[in-house]
Amino acid sequence: MTLMITLLAAVVASIVWYSKAPNSTFSIGSLALMYWAATLMWCVDGIACLVEGEAFIEIADTAAMLDDAVLGLVVVIVGLAVWAVINIARDPKRIFSKALTK
């Protein structure tokens, strides 16, 4: 579930980035890259599970699926929080710099 949630977030962020690419003031590309990196990380984790003889994605245990879904949502939320910090630090619309100069 974690892989599916981060993959969905990566696809959505990539579509938004691609549609806004020419005049993007916010760094949506950074958000998409974070989600693609998380997706790659979960793929590597799944391959490591396969090497150890376990399932790539655990679908038999409902509690494990719920835990994975919560972890996936936490990863998406943390990605959004990091993206927000990046945008606040970059201040693309110069809101904070205008407020500080008054």
VMD Tcl script that builds the backbone (N, CA, C; Angstrom):
set m [mol new atoms 306]
animate dup $m
set s [atomselect $m all]
$s set {name element resname resid chain x y z} {
  {N N MET 1 A 0.815 -1.198 0.000}
  {CA C MET 1 A 0.000 0.000 0.000}
  {C C MET 1 A 0.856 1.258 0.000}
  {N N THR 2 A 1.974 1.201 0.713}
  {CA C THR 2 A 2.847 2.372 0.760}
  {C C THR 2 A 3.342 2.715 -0.631}
  {N N LEU 3 A 3.735 1.693 -1.361}
  {CA C LEU 3 A 4.210 1.892 -2.732}
  {C C LEU 3 A 3.109 2.481 -3.605}
  {N N MET 4 A 1.913 1.973 -3.484}
  {CA C MET 4 A 0.809 2.461 -4.323}
  {C C MET 4 A 0.454 3.916 -4.003}
  {N N ILE 5 A 0.459 4.267 -2.732}
  {CA C ILE 5 A 0.107 5.637 -2.341}
  {C C ILE 5 A 1.167 6.620 -2.810}
  {N N THR 6 A 2.436 6.276 -2.628}
  {CA C THR 6 A 3.489 7.189 -3.077}
  {C C THR 6 A 3.563 7.235 -4.600}
  {N N LEU 7 A 3.275 6.125 -5.261}
  {CA C LEU 7 A 3.241 6.123 -6.721}
  {C C LEU 7 A 2.121 7.021 -7.232}
  {N N LEU 8 A 0.962 6.947 -6.601}
  {CA C LEU 8 A -0.157 7.813 -6.978}
  {C C LEU 8 A 0.200 9.293 -6.755}
  {N N ALA 9 A 0.830 9.583 -5.622}
  {CA C ALA 9 A 1.241 10.963 -5.340}
  {C C ALA 9 A 2.283 11.437 -6.351}
  {N N ALA 10 A 3.204 10.556 -6.739}
  {CA C ALA 10 A 4.229 10.919 -7.723}
  {C C ALA 10 A 3.606 11.191 -9.086}
  {N N VAL 11 A 2.659 10.389 -9.488}
  {CA C VAL 11 A 2.000 10.580 -10.788}
  {C C VAL 11 A 1.205 11.881 -10.787}
  {N N VAL 12 A 0.460 12.141 -9.720}
  {CA C VAL 12 A -0.329 13.376 -9.649}
  {C C VAL 12 A 0.586 14.595 -9.645}
  {N N ALA 13 A 1.656 14.559 -8.844}
  {CA C ALA 13 A 2.591 15.691 -8.803}
  {C C ALA 13 A 3.270 15.887 -10.154}
  {N N SER 14 A 3.580 14.804 -10.846}
  {CA C SER 14 A 4.207 14.919 -12.161}
  {C C SER 14 A 3.258 15.513 -13.190}
  {N N ILE 15 A 2.007 15.125 -13.138}
  {CA C ILE 15 A 1.015 15.686 -14.063}
  {C C ILE 15 A 0.835 17.176 -13.806}
  {N N VAL 16 A 0.752 17.561 -12.545}
  {CA C VAL 16 A 0.612 18.978 -12.214}
  {C C VAL 16 A 1.861 19.735 -12.646}
  {N N TRP 17 A 3.025 19.167 -12.389}
  {CA C TRP 17 A 4.280 19.809 -12.788}
  {C C TRP 17 A 4.350 19.972 -14.305}
  {N N TYR 18 A 3.978 18.929 -15.034}
  {CA C TYR 18 A 4.038 18.978 -16.490}
  {C C TYR 18 A 3.063 20.003 -17.055}
  {N N SER 19 A 1.878 20.105 -16.462}
  {CA C SER 19 A 0.898 21.065 -16.977}
  {C C SER 19 A 1.261 22.507 -16.623}
  {N N LYS 20 A 2.017 22.712 -15.552}
  {CA C LYS 20 A 2.408 24.060 -15.126}
  {C C LYS 20 A 3.870 24.370 -15.425}
  {N N ALA 21 A 4.558 23.509 -16.169}
  {CA C ALA 21 A 6.013 23.616 -16.352}
  {C C ALA 21 A 6.505 24.939 -16.929}
  {N N PRO 22 A 5.913 25.489 -17.952}
  {CA C PRO 22 A 6.510 26.707 -18.527}
  {C C PRO 22 A 6.559 27.890 -17.564}
  {N N ASN 23 A 5.525 28.098 -16.785}
  {CA C ASN 23 A 5.504 29.249 -15.882}
  {C C ASN 23 A 5.186 28.810 -14.457}
  {N N SER 24 A 5.999 27.928 -13.929}
  {CA C SER 24 A 5.817 27.419 -12.575}
  {C C SER 24 A 6.579 28.295 -11.590}
  {N N THR 25 A 5.851 28.951 -10.683}
  {CA C THR 25 A 6.521 29.748 -9.657}
  {C C THR 25 A 6.854 28.910 -8.438}
  {N N PHE 26 A 6.074 27.894 -8.186}
  {CA C PHE 26 A 6.340 26.991 -7.076}
  {C C PHE 26 A 7.141 25.808 -7.586}
  {N N SER 27 A 7.948 25.227 -6.748}
  {CA C SER 27 A 8.823 24.139 -7.178}
  {C C SER 27 A 8.090 22.797 -7.104}
  {N N ILE 28 A 7.109 22.643 -7.980}
  {CA C ILE 28 A 6.329 21.409 -8.024}
  {C C ILE 28 A 7.207 20.254 -8.513}
  {N N GLY 29 A 8.215 20.566 -9.318}
  {CA C GLY 29 A 9.147 19.537 -9.757}
  {C C GLY 29 A 9.881 18.905 -8.595}
  {N N SER 30 A 10.204 19.697 -7.585}
  {CA C SER 30 A 10.859 19.154 -6.392}
  {C C SER 30 A 9.931 18.201 -5.652}
  {N N LEU 31 A 8.663 18.556 -5.576}
  {CA C LEU 31 A 7.683 17.679 -4.938}
  {C C LEU 31 A 7.564 16.364 -5.699}
  {N N ALA 32 A 7.504 16.460 -7.020}
  {CA C ALA 32 A 7.407 15.248 -7.838}
  {C C ALA 32 A 8.651 14.378 -7.660}
  {N N LEU 33 A 9.825 15.003 -7.622}
  {CA C LEU 33 A 11.056 14.230 -7.424}
  {C C LEU 33 A 11.090 13.555 -6.064}
  {N N MET 34 A 10.594 14.230 -5.037}
  {CA C MET 34 A 10.542 13.602 -3.704}
  {C C MET 34 A 9.653 12.367 -3.723}
  {N N TYR 35 A 8.504 12.483 -4.371}
  {CA C TYR 35 A 7.594 11.339 -4.415}
  {C C TYR 35 A 8.139 10.209 -5.290}
  {N N TRP 36 A 8.811 10.551 -6.402}
  {CA C TRP 36 A 9.414 9.504 -7.222}
  {C C TRP 36 A 10.544 8.818 -6.473}
  {N N ALA 37 A 11.300 9.575 -5.680}
  {CA C ALA 37 A 12.371 8.965 -4.881}
  {C C ALA 37 A 11.782 8.028 -3.825}
  {N N ALA 38 A 10.681 8.427 -3.204}
  {CA C ALA 38 A 10.029 7.556 -2.231}
  {C C ALA 38 A 9.484 6.298 -2.903}
  {N N THR 39 A 8.933 6.444 -4.104}
  {CA C THR 39 A 8.445 5.291 -4.849}
  {C C THR 39 A 9.582 4.331 -5.173}
  {N N LEU 40 A 10.704 4.882 -5.605}
  {CA C LEU 40 A 11.878 4.044 -5.881}
  {C C LEU 40 A 12.352 3.339 -4.616}
  {N N MET 41 A 12.334 4.047 -3.488}
  {CA C MET 41 A 12.741 3.445 -2.221}
  {C C MET 41 A 11.839 2.268 -1.861}
  {N N TRP 42 A 10.525 2.415 -2.036}
  {CA C TRP 42 A 9.612 1.321 -1.713}
  {C C TRP 42 A 9.773 0.162 -2.688}
  {N N CYS 43 A 10.128 0.457 -3.946}
  {CA C CYS 43 A 10.399 -0.629 -4.907}
  {C C CYS 43 A 11.624 -1.426 -4.496}
  {N N VAL 44 A 12.663 -0.739 -4.068}
  {CA C VAL 44 A 13.870 -1.423 -3.596}
  {C C VAL 44 A 13.551 -2.252 -2.359}
  {N N ASP 45 A 12.718 -1.716 -1.472}
  {CA C ASP 45 A 12.301 -2.467 -0.291}
  {C C ASP 45 A 11.529 -3.720 -0.688}
  {N N GLY 46 A 10.649 -3.595 -1.681}
  {CA C GLY 46 A 9.899 -4.759 -2.152}
  {C C GLY 46 A 10.798 -5.803 -2.780}
  {N N ILE 47 A 11.805 -5.369 -3.532}
  {CA C ILE 47 A 12.756 -6.316 -4.130}
  {C C ILE 47 A 13.564 -7.012 -3.043}
  {N N ALA 48 A 13.951 -6.274 -2.004}
  {CA C ALA 48 A 14.671 -6.889 -0.882}
  {C C ALA 48 A 13.795 -7.923 -0.183}
  {N N CYS 49 A 12.498 -7.644 -0.073}
  {CA C CYS 49 A 11.575 -8.623 0.506}
  {C C CYS 49 A 11.482 -9.866 -0.369}
  {N N LEU 50 A 11.467 -9.683 -1.688}
  {CA C LEU 50 A 11.436 -10.834 -2.597}
  {C C LEU 50 A 12.687 -11.689 -2.457}
  {N N VAL 51 A 13.833 -11.044 -2.313}
  {CA C VAL 51 A 15.091 -11.774 -2.164}
  {C C VAL 51 A 15.079 -12.600 -0.880}
  {N N GLU 52 A 14.450 -12.070 0.161}
  {CA C GLU 52 A 14.374 -12.787 1.434}
  {C C GLU 52 A 13.271 -13.835 1.463}
  {N N GLY 53 A 12.508 -13.949 0.382}
  {CA C GLY 53 A 11.467 -14.957 0.296}
  {C C GLY 53 A 10.102 -14.486 0.756}
  {N N GLU 54 A 9.944 -13.201 0.978}
  {CA C GLU 54 A 8.656 -12.653 1.402}
  {C C GLU 54 A 7.911 -12.110 0.178}
  {N N ALA 55 A 6.700 -11.634 0.403}
  {CA C ALA 55 A 5.893 -11.073 -0.684}
  {C C ALA 55 A 6.348 -9.653 -1.001}
  {N N PHE 56 A 6.214 -9.268 -2.280}
  {CA C PHE 56 A 6.575 -7.914 -2.691}
  {C C PHE 56 A 5.659 -6.896 -2.019}
  {N N ILE 57 A 4.357 -7.169 -2.058}
  {CA C ILE 57 A 3.362 -6.334 -1.378}
  {C C ILE 57 A 2.521 -7.259 -0.515}
  {N N GLU 58 A 2.411 -6.934 0.751}
  {CA C GLU 58 A 1.651 -7.747 1.699}
  {C C GLU 58 A 0.164 -7.430 1.564}
  {N N ILE 59 A -0.604 -8.404 1.067}
  {CA C ILE 59 A -2.046 -8.191 0.919}
  {C C ILE 59 A -2.864 -9.188 1.728}
  {N N ALA 60 A -2.216 -10.149 2.376}
  {CA C ALA 60 A -2.953 -11.163 3.133}
  {C C ALA 60 A -3.352 -10.656 4.514}
  {N N ASP 61 A -2.529 -9.816 5.110}
  {CA C ASP 61 A -2.772 -9.349 6.478}
  {C C ASP 61 A -3.388 -7.950 6.446}
  {N N THR 62 A -4.617 -7.835 6.935}
  {CA C THR 62 A -5.323 -6.555 6.905}
  {C C THR 62 A -4.646 -5.513 7.789}
  {N N ALA 63 A -4.149 -5.924 8.940}
  {CA C ALA 63 A -3.487 -4.980 9.844}
  {C C ALA 63 A -2.205 -4.430 9.216}
  {N N ALA 64 A -1.462 -5.288 8.530}
  {CA C ALA 64 A -0.236 -4.837 7.863}
  {C C ALA 64 A -0.568 -3.881 6.716}
  {N N MET 65 A -1.658 -4.151 6.004}
  {CA C MET 65 A -2.063 -3.248 4.929}
  {C C MET 65 A -2.476 -1.889 5.475}
  {N N LEU 66 A -3.155 -1.877 6.605}
  {CA C LEU 66 A -3.547 -0.626 7.235}
  {C C LEU 66 A -2.319 0.150 7.702}
  {N N ASP 67 A -1.356 -0.555 8.298}
  {CA C ASP 67 A -0.113 0.092 8.715}
  {C C ASP 67 A 0.637 0.672 7.521}
  {N N ASP 68 A 0.686 -0.076 6.429}
  {CA C ASP 68 A 1.348 0.414 5.217}
  {C C ASP 68 A 0.631 1.632 4.635}
  {N N ALA 69 A -0.694 1.626 4.683}
  {CA C ALA 69 A -1.454 2.765 4.170}
  {C C ALA 69 A -1.206 4.010 5.016}
  {N N VAL 70 A -1.154 3.843 6.321}
  {CA C VAL 70 A -0.868 4.978 7.203}
  {C C VAL 70 A 0.541 5.492 6.945}
  {N N LEU 71 A 1.491 4.588 6.777}
  {CA C LEU 71 A 2.864 5.002 6.475}
  {C C LEU 71 A 2.922 5.741 5.142}
  {N N GLY 72 A 2.195 5.269 4.149}
  {CA C GLY 72 A 2.157 5.954 2.861}
  {C C GLY 72 A 1.580 7.354 2.975}
  {N N LEU 73 A 0.514 7.501 3.744}
  {CA C LEU 73 A -0.069 8.830 3.946}
  {C C LEU 73 A 0.880 9.750 4.707}
  {N N VAL 74 A 1.610 9.193 5.672}
  {CA C VAL 74 A 2.589 9.996 6.409}
  {C C VAL 74 A 3.700 10.462 5.467}
  {N N VAL 75 A 4.145 9.597 4.578}
  {CA C VAL 75 A 5.182 9.971 3.615}
  {C C VAL 75 A 4.680 11.091 2.704}
  {N N VAL 76 A 3.446 10.996 2.248}
  {CA C VAL 76 A 2.878 12.040 1.385}
  {C C VAL 76 A 2.754 13.361 2.154}
  {N N ILE 77 A 2.320 13.304 3.395}
  {CA C ILE 77 A 2.162 14.518 4.202}
  {C C ILE 77 A 3.521 15.143 4.506}
  {N N VAL 78 A 4.503 14.330 4.842}
  {CA C VAL 78 A 5.849 14.859 5.099}
  {C C VAL 78 A 6.439 15.464 3.829}
  {N N GLY 79 A 6.187 14.835 2.700}
  {CA C GLY 79 A 6.640 15.407 1.430}
  {C C GLY 79 A 6.021 16.767 1.172}
  {N N LEU 80 A 4.728 16.893 1.455}
  {CA C LEU 80 A 4.061 18.189 1.307}
  {C C LEU 80 A 4.623 19.220 2.282}
  {N N ALA 81 A 4.944 18.793 3.504}
  {CA C ALA 81 A 5.504 19.714 4.497}
  {C C ALA 81 A 6.886 20.194 4.072}
  {N N VAL 82 A 7.719 19.291 3.574}
  {CA C VAL 82 A 9.053 19.681 3.103}
  {C C VAL 82 A 8.929 20.614 1.907}
  {N N TRP 83 A 7.988 20.320 1.012}
  {CA C TRP 83 A 7.753 21.184 -0.145}
  {C C TRP 83 A 7.300 22.568 0.286}
  {N N ALA 84 A 6.448 22.636 1.317}
  {CA C ALA 84 A 6.001 23.929 1.835}
  {C C ALA 84 A 7.166 24.714 2.426}
  {N N VAL 85 A 8.046 24.038 3.145}
  {CA C VAL 85 A 9.228 24.712 3.708}
  {C C VAL 85 A 10.132 25.224 2.591}
  {N N ILE 86 A 10.301 24.440 1.545}
  {CA C ILE 86 A 11.105 24.875 0.397}
  {C C ILE 86 A 10.496 26.130 -0.222}
  {N N ASN 87 A 9.175 26.137 -0.389}
  {CA C ASN 87 A 8.520 27.303 -0.986}
  {C C ASN 87 A 8.556 28.517 -0.071}
  {N N ILE 88 A 8.444 28.306 1.228}
  {CA C ILE 88 A 8.547 29.434 2.158}
  {C C ILE 88 A 9.959 30.001 2.131}
  {N N ALA 89 A 10.960 29.128 2.065}
  {CA C ALA 89 A 12.349 29.591 2.031}
  {C C ALA 89 A 12.670 30.326 0.728}
  {N N ARG 90 A 12.129 29.836 -0.382}
  {CA C ARG 90 A 12.378 30.486 -1.676}
  {C C ARG 90 A 11.546 31.743 -1.851}
  {N N ASP 91 A 10.382 31.783 -1.233}
  {CA C ASP 91 A 9.456 32.919 -1.307}
  {C C ASP 91 A 9.234 33.353 -2.759}
  {N N PRO 92 A 8.624 32.491 -3.591}
  {CA C PRO 92 A 8.504 32.789 -5.021}
  {C C PRO 92 A 7.658 34.012 -5.351}
  {N N LYS 93 A 6.719 34.363 -4.526}
  {CA C LYS 93 A 5.878 35.535 -4.807}
  {C C LYS 93 A 6.310 36.751 -3.989}
  {N N ARG 94 A 7.422 36.640 -3.292}
  {CA C ARG 94 A 8.025 37.731 -2.505}
  {C C ARG 94 A 7.061 38.292 -1.449}
  {N N ILE 95 A 6.259 37.437 -0.877}
  {CA C ILE 95 A 5.306 37.863 0.143}
  {C C ILE 95 A 6.023 38.191 1.447}
  {N N PHE 96 A 6.929 37.297 1.869}
  {CA C PHE 96 A 7.624 37.503 3.133}
  {C C PHE 96 A 8.643 38.649 3.041}
  {N N SER 97 A 9.300 38.765 1.916}
  {CA C SER 97 A 10.270 39.847 1.779}
  {C C SER 97 A 9.588 41.214 1.763}
  {N N LYS 98 A 8.379 41.291 1.174}
  {CA C LYS 98 A 7.629 42.550 1.190}
  {C C LYS 98 A 7.138 42.875 2.600}
  {N N ALA 99 A 6.714 41.853 3.331}
  {CA C ALA 99 A 6.216 42.063 4.683}
  {C C ALA 99 A 7.349 42.483 5.625}
  {N N LEU 100 A 8.550 41.978 5.399}
  {CA C LEU 100 A 9.673 42.304 6.273}
  {C C LEU 100 A 10.241 43.690 5.996}
  {N N THR 101 A 10.055 44.197 4.793}
  {CA C THR 101 A 10.603 45.507 4.455}
  {C C THR 101 A 9.695 46.662 4.849}
  {N N LYS 102 A 8.468 46.372 5.245}
  {CA C LYS 102 A 7.529 47.436 5.641}
  {C C LYS 102 A 7.836 47.949 7.022}
}
mol reanalyze $m
mol bondsrecalc $m
mol representation Tube
mol addrep $m
